[in-house]
Amino acid sequence: MSTHQITPADEHLPPLELPPGALDASHPDYENTTGNDPPEIEPIEHRIRLDIIEAGGLLSHETHPPTPLARQYIQKTLVDTYESERRFFPSYDRLDNFLGEAPAFLTGELEPHYRELEQIRADRRKWYTELIPKNLDTIQGTADSLLPLHANTFHGVVIVDANTDPIEYADEHDLDVDDIIREAQLDNHILPAEYGVTLPAPLLVGEFASGSTYAFLPWSDAVVCGCPYKQTNKWAVMCKHELAAASRLANAYEGDVDAKYVLPIDVGVDIPQRARRFVSPTVAATHTPRKQR
Ligand SMILES: [Zn+2]
């Protein structure tokens, strides 16, 4: 498996070595093997992150009207994205008639495949119309544990493996020992090495007001939270930590485009932008948050 190496500006830091799954989908070396690799950050996830950033954040649990602007943007994005996938499916109009016209043997052969495709499309519809809104309701419902927003710290660190002594590593590389974290010290459900990140690695770690510490893992041209909620609920497009990150970026300096999509470093070492990029530039260039007309 080839890796891509990014050299940090700070010469004391190790290079950031990333697997093919961390690249943009349009990159010739991009590869995501369904079932073996962690799931891709779907385009809808990047778009929802953008929607929240552009709307100015989404950290309170609003159950009553008016619907928060971010949720209005997201609703439109969900509808549009589901519609855009229509082209990947054959038309099922009059499917029963259509199959009835074929010779019995052919109908018997084809029908299970059509039904399976119908089910895939129904599952996709359920994801966009039910599961994603429920996911967002859930994390908004727990957002209080992340307030105040500035109490969530983004820490630039070097993650080392179990065989590396952080004190020795810090001494050898002239770094502060507080900025060296053993992989096992993280609360991550999935560790950086399981995402194909070669250790030692300069990564961004979120130290959250809720008490947990999770590394953000470079993947699909952005980063994904390593917490149990995000990593075990494959249908979840966002966890509360990513919500905190999006809300933090929503409050970034407006004139600075990078500051909108790249997570800041509050403390610690100056890790590469690639380990902090929260939205794929490709998606940022092609998605405009909009309300339903
Ligand atoms: Zn999380």
Residues whose N, C-alpha, C, O or C-beta is under 5 A from the ligand:
A	BS01	ZN	C225 C227 K230 C239 K240 H241 E242
